[in-house]
Amino acid sequence: MKLSPYEKLPSEAARELRVVETFFRTRYPDVKLYLVGGAVRDMVMGRDAYDLDIECFGIEPEPFDEAMRQLGVKGVGKSFFVYKYGSHIDIALPRIERKVGEGHRGFAVSLARDTKEASRRRDFTMNALMLDLQTGEVVDHWGGLEDIRRRLIRVVDAGKFVEDSLRVLRAMQFSARLKFRIEPKSRDLMRSMALDDLTPERVFWEFEKMFNAPWLHYGLFAMLDLRIGEKLMNLTADRAQFIRMARHMAKARRLEEGAMRPYYFLFILSSDLKRSALRLCEAIHTPNIYKKILVFQKRVPRRITDRFLGGLALRFALRQWLGIYADDVYARCRRLGIYHHPFDPGIRPAQLLEEGYSGKALGEELRRRQLDAVRRQFARD
């Protein structure tokens, strides 16, 4: 299979790639450049690619570092620098990683001499594809092209895979982002892996990618099937509960307000399983903004009346309520005029001040009259 990377790149990324290619072609013609990782996967799938990882074969570390100095870029990392060029490109030597210590930094790194050796360290076959930038040929040592065709997430090398438990969470978020299933042997391997060595930051990063993905219900299935929810959140669900949540997540994606997108997954878990949203947030180490938004939200009640919706609309326009997916709530809110705008009961604190209310009594009377207005306006249940 042949690809032209430039067909799927934004203009700035394409410009940066041409500069890098021209630099090596003119100054280091014996060096072979390969585009690797997720960008190749996305190009094969017909998706736009934004972040490009390039590996340089046929050059030793010291000459490579000198080449990077000539290119005018700086490296990041303690060994086997990854060099960042512009806003879109990382340039590195191909490497072999071997687990020697605890955590995601406990790896010994050495130079890989061929493409198969270099690609073995990748997590999934779809991410182990390599694109020869000189010929346009896609190098596929592990059956990644066929797995993409079958929409399948499959582990490259079981021995390498278990060295980093974060890869289990990556399978979950890839499933939600790409609408891929997880291959059974890979699923069994991931189920067997402990997740208690992950740092809070790494856990949330992967969940955040899932929260913003288009197919939340695929991520939900992977989270439950791989026992991620059980291990990190003490959370399980039976078949009926899963089907209910999956339907809600699929519907939420069709109706959501973009700004609220990251919060639907945890809201639906909390609402449908009657779990504390705050504790779910704490379990996966979300930023405080998640806690503030989710604690402020009202769960979906068993029976949703117009009066309930009107009372909720005293606080905000209901396009901001995460329960908008439930039943026919979306259509009802639009009909009631409280989807784009909160409900205004027409009662002002100044009016109550003139009547002699103050302090706590003012707040209580204001709330009472607001609720009376809700009852009158939304009497139909």
N, C-alpha and C positions, 0 to 999 in steps of 0.2 A: 504494500500500500504506500502511495506517495501523497504528501501534503505540502501545501505552501503555507507557512505560518503567517504570512502577511495578510492573507485573506480574512483572518479572524482576529486581527489586532487593532486596537484603537490607534489613531495616527501617531500619537506620541510614543507609544510602545514600539510601533513599527520603525519609527525614526531611530530610536535607541538601539534596536536590534541591528539595523543596517550599519550603524557606527561600529558596534562591536564586531560584526562579521567582517567589515572592511578592515578594521584594525588588525585582526588576526590573519586575514588573507594576505595582507601586504607585508606584515612584519614577522609573522610566525606561520608560514604557509604549511608547515608539517603538522600543525596542531589541528585535531579534528574536534569540531564543536557539535554537541548534541543538546537539543532542547529536551528536558526531562520532566517527569512528574505530571502534576495536574493539568498544566497547560496543554500537553499533548493529548491527554484524555479528553479535555474539553473540545479541542479542535477535531478530534475523531468523531465526537458526538455532534459536531456542527454548532457548538457553542462558542461565544466570544471568549478569548483568553486575555487576561490582564497582567498577571504576575508570571514572569518568565524565569525559569531556572535553567542555566546553561552549565554543562560540565565539559571540561577541556581535557581531551585525551592526547597523549603523546608529548607531554611536557612535565618536567620534574618540579618539585615545590619551589626551589630557589629561582629558577628562570620564570616560573609562573608569577611569583611575587614581584619580580622585576617587571614583567609584562603589565601587571596591574598598576604598578607605579607609573609606567609610561602612559597607560590609559587614563591615569589621574583619578583613581578610585581608592578608597580605603577599605580594609577588611574588618570584619566583626567576628568575634569568637576567639577562643584561646588557642586552638590548634586547627590546622587546615582551614585557614580563613575563608569565609564566604565574602566575596567582594560585591558591593552594591553599585550598580551603574544606573544613574538617573532614578526615575521613580518606579520603574517596572521590572528591572533585570537584576538577578543575583547570578554571579559567576563563581564557579568553584572547581576544584579538582574532583574527579571521581574518587570515592572512598569506600573503605570497608570499615564497618563498625562492629566492635566486639564488647560485650558487656563485661565490665570488670569491677563495678561497684554499685552502690545503691542510687536510686533516683534516675532522672532522665539525663543527668550529666555524667553518670558513671560509665562512660564508654571509652575504650581505646580506639583510636582512629589510625588507619594506614591507607596508603595509596592503592587504588584498584587499577589493574592493568588492562582489563577488557570490559566490554559493555555488560556481559552477563554477570560477571563478578560484581560490577558496580550496581546493577539493578537489583541484585538479590536482597539488598538491605531495605527495599521499598516494602510498604505494608501490604498493599493489595495489587493484584495483577493489572488492574486498570490504571494504576499510578506508576507502574514499572515500565511503561512504554517510553521509547526514546526516539527522537526525530533527528536524523542526520541533516544538519543545516546546509550541507554542501549538495547532497543528492536529493533531499526531500523524502528519503525512504524512512518508514516507520520501523524501528527495530523492536521486535516483540518476542522476548525469550520465554515468557511465562503464560502465553495464551490470553493476554489482556484484551486483544481485539475481539476474540470470540466471547469473552465474558461481558464486554460492553454490549455486543450484539444481543446477548441473552439477558442483559440488565442484571448482572450478577456481581456481588462483592465476594472475592475469593482471596485468601491469604497466599502470598508468594512463597514464603519459607517459614514453616511452623517454628523451627528452632530460633530463627531471628525474631519472629513476630512476638514471642512471649517475653522478649527482653524489654519491651516497653508496653506497659498495660494501658497507656493512653490510647493505643490503637483500637482498643475495644470501643471506646467512646467515639473514635473517628468513624468506625463502621456505622454507628448509630446515626451520626449527623450526615454522613454520605448517603445513607438510605433515604433520609428526609430530603436532602438536596437534589438527589438524582433519580429518585423513585426506583431504586435498585433493591433486590432481595439479597439476603446473605446465604451463601452456599452452605449446605448442611455440615460438612466437615469443619469448615471455618467457624460456623456457629458453635459447634461442640467445643472447639479449641478455646474460643473466647469465653464461653460459659465457665470454663475451668480456671480462668485467670482471676486472681485477686486484684482488687482495685484500691487497696488501702495505702498504697505507696504514692498516690498521686497528690500533687500540691493543689491547694484550693484554686489557684489561678488557672492551672491547666484544666481542671474539671470544668470550671465555668466557661472557658473559651470554647470548648467543644459543645456544651449545651447551648451557648449563645448562637453558634452557627446553626444548630437545629432549630432554635426558636424562630429564626428568620427564614427558614427554608419553606418552599412551596408545598411540600407534602408532609405535613406534620404527622398524619396518621401512620405513615411509613416509619417515621422516627419513633413514634409511640410503640409500634409493634417491635422494633429492634430493641428499644430500651427494656421492654418486658421480656422479650425472647432471649436476650443476652444476659438477663438478670442484673442489669445495671441499676434499675430502679430498686430492686431488692437490696443490693449491696450498698448503694449510696444513700438511698432515701427510705429504706425499710418499707418499700411500697410494692405491692403485688396487685393483680387484678384478674378476675375470672373472665371467661369468654364473653359473657353478656356485658360485663363492665367495659371490656376492651371495645366491643362493637359500638356501644353507646358513645364512648369517648372518641372513637375514630370518626363516627358520623358527625359529632359536634366539631371536631377539628377540621374535617373536610369542609363543612358548611362555614365555619368561621373564616377560613381562608378566602371564601368567595365574597363574604360580606364585610370583612374587616376594614377599619380605618388604618392606614399605613403606619401612623405614629404609634398605634397600640399593638402592632404586630408582635413584638418580642414577648408580650405578656400573656398571650392566649393559651399557650401550652400549659403553663403552671396553673392558670386560672381554671381551666377545664379539669385538670387533675384534682385540684382542690375542691371544686364544686361537685364534680360527679362522684368522687370517692370520699367526700366529707372529711378532707384532711386540712390541717392548718396550712394556709398559704405561707405564713411566716416560717414555719418549720421546713417546708419544702425549699424555700429560698435559702435558709441556713444550711441545709444539707448539701446543696450544690454551690454554695458560696457566691450567691449573686451580689451585685452592688446594691447599695441601699435604695436606689431608685426603684428596684423591683419590689422591695418590701413596702415602700410607701404607696406605690400604685396598687398592689394586690391587696393590701390590708384595707385600703380605702374602698375597694370594689365590693358590691353586694353579690353574694352568691345567687345563682339561679334558684328561685323557690320552686316547690312542687307544682304550685298553681300560680300562673302569672296573670294578674288582673290588670286592667287599665289603671286602677287606683294605685297599685304598686308601681307601675311605670311612671305615673304622674308624680308620685312622691319621690321617686328616684330622680326625676327630671328637675326637682327643686335644686339639686346639687350641680348638675351638669347636663349638657345636651347628650342624649342617649347614644349618639354615635361613639361616645367615649366609654360606654358600658361594655365590658368584655362579654356580657351575656347576650349580646345582640343576636347571636346565632340561634338562640333557643326558639323552638316552635315557630310562630309567625310574628315574633317580636319586631323584626325589622320592618315589615309592612305596617304593623300597627303603630309603631312609633312615627313613621312618616305620615300616616293618616291622622294621628293625633297632634301633629305639629311639634313634636318634641325630639325629633331625630337630629336636626341641625341646630336647634335652639333649646335652651333650658326653659322650663315652665315658669312664667312670671305670674305670681298670684295677685299682683297689684297692691301689695301691702308694704308700706315703707316704715322703717323705725321712727322717722320724724313724726308720722301720724300718731304713733303710740306715745311718743314723748309729749305731744300736745294733749293727749288724753290723761296724762299724769303717770304713765308707767316709767319705771327706771330700773337700773340694775338687773338682778336676776329675774324679777317679775316681767321686765320688758322682753327679755329673751324668751321666756316661757310663753308669753302672750303672742309674740310674733310667730313662734312655732305653731301654736294652737290655731291661729288664724290661717297660716299657710296650709296646714293640713285640712282645715275646713274648706279652703278654696280648692284643694285637690279633690276632696269628696264631691263637691258640687260640679267641678269641671269633668271629672272622670268617674261619673256615677255608674256607668255601664260596666259590669263585670262579666 
